[in-house]
Amino acid sequence: MIIAKPEWFTRRKYGGWGLGIKTWQGAAYLAAMFIALIVLIGITSESIQMTLAVTGIWMAFLLVDVFDVMWKLKKDERERIHEAIAERNAAWGMMIVLSLGVFIEVLYNTLNGRVYVNPFVMGALVVGVIIKSVTNYKLERQN
């Protein structure tokens, strides 16, 4: 545990991924984190490089702290199943949209005599395939 405590938050069920505020301590934690960012940006405002570095460090800390809380949130079996189904459905939706986007981009660029595909979009699809393959391989080996 870093700073935030799991009992201050709840799993975000609607509106994306992350945490929902459960107690006043959770709200105070988030407010303090954002006030800290504003103060840090104000202190380093003379140097854009320093501002970017401080913001990057702040963001890394916040992400580690939030992921720590998310990992430790208690869920019963029903909540785990609901979350797994929701994550699966979200992954399918994102994969369909990304694949359609790559297809349209390839078609558009081909018609304009170029060969280009956004590397981040392709990377997301490739990483998704790798993660799915490795997960299936490990799960089959466990049984």
C-alpha positions in Angstrom: 0.0 0.0 0.0 1.3 3.4 -0.8 -1.2 6.1 0.3 -4.7 5.3 -0.8 -6.7 2.6 1.0 -9.0 0.2 -0.8 -11.8 0.8 1.7 -12.0 4.4 0.4 -13.0 3.3 -3.1 -15.3 1.0 -5.0 -15.0 -0.6 -8.3 -16.2 1.6 -11.1 -19.0 -0.3 -12.8 -20.4 2.3 -15.1 -18.5 4.9 -17.2 -15.2 3.2 -17.8 -12.4 1.7 -15.7 -10.9 2.8 -12.5 -12.2 3.6 -9.1 -15.4 5.2 -7.7 -15.3 7.2 -4.5 -16.9 5.4 -1.6 -15.9 7.5 1.4 -15.0 11.1 2.2 -11.4 9.9 2.6 -11.4 8.8 -1.0 -12.7 12.2 -2.2 -10.1 14.0 0.0 -7.3 11.8 -1.4 -8.2 12.6 -5.0 -8.6 16.3 -4.1 -5.2 16.3 -2.4 -3.6 14.6 -5.4 -4.9 17.2 -7.8 -4.0 20.1 -5.6 -0.5 18.7 -5.3 -0.3 18.6 -9.1 -1.5 22.2 -9.4 1.1 23.3 -6.8 3.9 21.3 -8.5 3.0 22.8 -11.9 3.0 26.3 -10.4 6.4 25.8 -8.8 8.0 24.5 -12.0 6.2 26.8 -14.4 9.4 28.6 -15.6 10.8 25.4 -17.2 8.6 23.4 -19.5 11.0 20.4 -19.2 10.8 20.5 -15.4 7.0 20.8 -15.5 6.7 17.8 -17.9 9.1 15.8 -15.7 7.3 16.6 -12.5 3.9 15.9 -14.1 5.2 12.6 -15.4 6.5 11.5 -12.0 3.2 12.6 -10.4 1.2 10.7 -12.9 3.3 7.5 -12.5 2.9 7.7 -8.7 -0.9 8.2 -9.0 -1.2 5.3 -11.4 0.8 3.0 -9.2 -1.3 4.0 -6.2 -4.6 3.5 -8.0 -3.6 0.2 -9.5 -2.5 -1.0 -6.0 -6.0 -0.1 -4.7 -7.7 -1.7 -7.7 -5.8 -4.9 -7.2 -6.7 -5.0 -3.5 -10.4 -4.3 -3.8 -12.5 -7.1 -2.4 -15.0 -8.7 -4.8 -17.2 -11.7 -4.3 -17.6 -14.4 -6.9 -20.6 -12.8 -8.6 -18.8 -9.4 -8.9 -15.8 -11.2 -10.4 -17.9 -12.9 -13.0 -19.8 -9.7 -13.9 -16.5 -7.9 -14.2 -15.0 -10.6 -16.4 -18.0 -10.6 -18.7 -18.0 -6.8 -18.9 -14.3 -6.7 -19.7 -14.7 -9.4 -22.4 -17.5 -7.4 -24.0 -15.5 -4.2 -23.9 -12.5 -5.9 -25.4 -14.6 -7.3 -28.3 -16.1 -3.9 -28.9 -12.7 -2.1 -28.9 -11.2 -4.8 -31.2 -14.0 -4.4 -33.7 -13.7 -0.7 -33.8 -9.9 -0.8 -34.0 -10.0 -3.4 -36.8 -12.5 -1.4 -38.7 -10.4 1.7 -38.3 -7.3 -0.1 -39.6 -9.3 -1.4 -42.6 -10.6 2.0 -43.4 -7.1 3.6 -43.0 -5.5 1.0 -45.2 -8.2 1.4 -47.9 -8.0 5.2 -47.8 -4.2 5.2 -47.9 -4.1 2.6 -50.7 -6.5 4.7 -52.8 -4.2 7.7 -52.3 -1.1 5.7 -53.3 0.4 5.5 -49.8 1.2 2.6 -47.5 0.6 3.6 -43.9 -1.1 2.2 -40.8 -1.2 3.9 -37.5 1.4 2.0 -35.4 -0.4 2.6 -32.1 -3.6 1.1 -33.5 -1.8 -1.9 -35.0 0.2 -2.2 -31.8 -3.0 -2.3 -29.7 -4.4 -5.1 -31.9 -1.1 -7.1 -31.9 -0.6 -6.7 -28.1 -4.2 -7.9 -27.6 -3.7 -11.0 -29.7 -0.4 -11.8 -27.8 -2.1 -11.3 -24.4 -5.0 -13.5 -25.4 -2.7 -16.2 -26.8 -0.4 -16.3 -23.7 -3.4 -16.3 -21.4 -5.1 -19.2 -23.2 -1.8 -21.1 -23.3 -1.2 -20.7 -19.5 -4.8 -21.5 -18.6 -4.7 -24.7 -20.7 -1.4 -25.7 -19.1 -2.9 -25.3 -15.6 -5.7 -27.8 -16.2 
